[in-house]
């Protein structure tokens, strides 16, 4: 965010110098274009960083949910096996 504000300030400073001469106007225009390109590149990088962080977070959450589902499935199997064993013990008594 600070970079964007700095780039905007530089663009305004360049624009104020543009009133001096035609050459200064050309230089100011080039500076403004460079500033805009830098701001766009910075924003693009920020979007990519946010996308990557989101993908990592969702991937980690999915892994945790899968592990939890597996644990619950194993616990249910253990309970079912225990009930079956108890039923078998009752039948043999």
C-alpha positions as CSV (number, residue, x, y, z in Angstrom):
1,X,0.0,0.0,0.0
2,X,2.9,2.3,0.8
3,X,4.4,1.6,-2.6
4,X,1.2,2.6,-4.3
5,X,1.0,5.9,-2.4
6,X,4.6,6.6,-3.1
7,X,4.1,5.9,-6.8
8,X,1.0,8.1,-6.9
9,X,3.0,10.9,-5.2
10,X,5.8,10.5,-7.7
11,X,3.2,10.7,-10.5
12,X,1.8,13.9,-9.2
13,X,5.3,15.4,-8.8
14,X,6.1,14.4,-12.3
15,X,2.8,16.0,-13.5
16,X,3.6,19.3,-11.8
17,X,6.9,19.5,-13.5
18,X,5.2,18.9,-16.8
19,X,4.0,22.5,-17.0
20,X,7.6,23.7,-17.4
21,X,8.3,22.7,-21.0
22,X,7.5,20.3,-23.8
23,X,10.6,18.1,-22.9
24,X,9.5,18.2,-19.2
25,X,6.0,17.1,-20.3
26,X,7.4,14.2,-22.2
27,X,9.5,13.2,-19.3
28,X,6.6,13.5,-16.9
29,X,4.5,11.4,-19.2
30,X,7.1,8.7,-19.3
31,X,7.5,8.9,-15.5
32,X,3.7,8.6,-15.1
33,X,3.6,5.6,-17.5
34,X,6.4,3.9,-15.6
35,X,4.7,4.6,-12.3
36,X,1.5,3.1,-13.6
37,X,3.3,0.1,-14.9
38,X,5.1,-0.4,-11.6
39,X,1.8,-0.1,-9.7
40,X,0.1,-2.6,-12.0
41,X,3.0,-5.0,-11.5
42,X,2.9,-4.6,-7.8
43,X,-0.9,-5.2,-7.7
44,X,-0.4,-8.3,-9.9
45,X,2.2,-9.7,-7.5
46,X,-0.1,-9.0,-4.6
47,X,-3.0,-10.8,-6.3
48,X,-0.7,-13.8,-7.0
49,X,0.5,-13.8,-3.4
50,X,-3.1,-13.8,-2.0
51,X,-4.1,-16.5,-4.5
52,X,-1.1,-18.7,-3.4
53,X,-1.9,-18.1,0.3
54,X,-5.5,-19.0,-0.2
55,X,-4.6,-22.2,-2.1
56,X,-2.2,-23.2,0.7
57,X,-4.8,-22.5,3.4
58,X,-7.6,-24.4,1.6
59,X,-5.2,-27.3,0.9
60,X,-4.2,-27.5,4.5
61,X,-7.9,-27.4,5.6
62,X,-8.8,-30.1,3.2
63,X,-5.9,-32.3,4.4
64,X,-7.1,-31.8,8.1
65,X,-10.7,-32.6,7.2
66,X,-9.6,-35.8,5.4
67,X,-7.5,-36.9,8.4
68,X,-10.5,-36.2,10.7
69,X,-12.8,-38.2,8.5
70,X,-10.3,-41.1,8.4
71,X,-10.0,-41.0,12.2
72,X,-13.8,-41.0,12.7
73,X,-14.1,-43.8,10.2
74,X,-11.5,-45.9,12.0
75,X,-13.3,-45.1,15.4
76,X,-16.6,-46.3,13.9
77,X,-15.0,-49.5,12.6
78,X,-13.5,-50.1,16.1
79,X,-16.8,-49.6,17.7
80,X,-18.5,-51.9,15.3
81,X,-15.9,-54.5,15.8
82,X,-16.3,-54.2,19.6
83,X,-20.1,-54.6,19.3
84,X,-19.6,-57.6,17.1
85,X,-17.2,-59.2,19.6
86,X,-19.5,-58.5,22.5
87,X,-22.4,-60.1,20.5
88,X,-20.2,-63.1,19.8
89,X,-19.3,-63.4,23.5
90,X,-23.0,-63.3,24.4
91,X,-23.9,-66.0,21.9
92,X,-21.2,-68.3,23.2
93,X,-22.2,-68.0,26.9
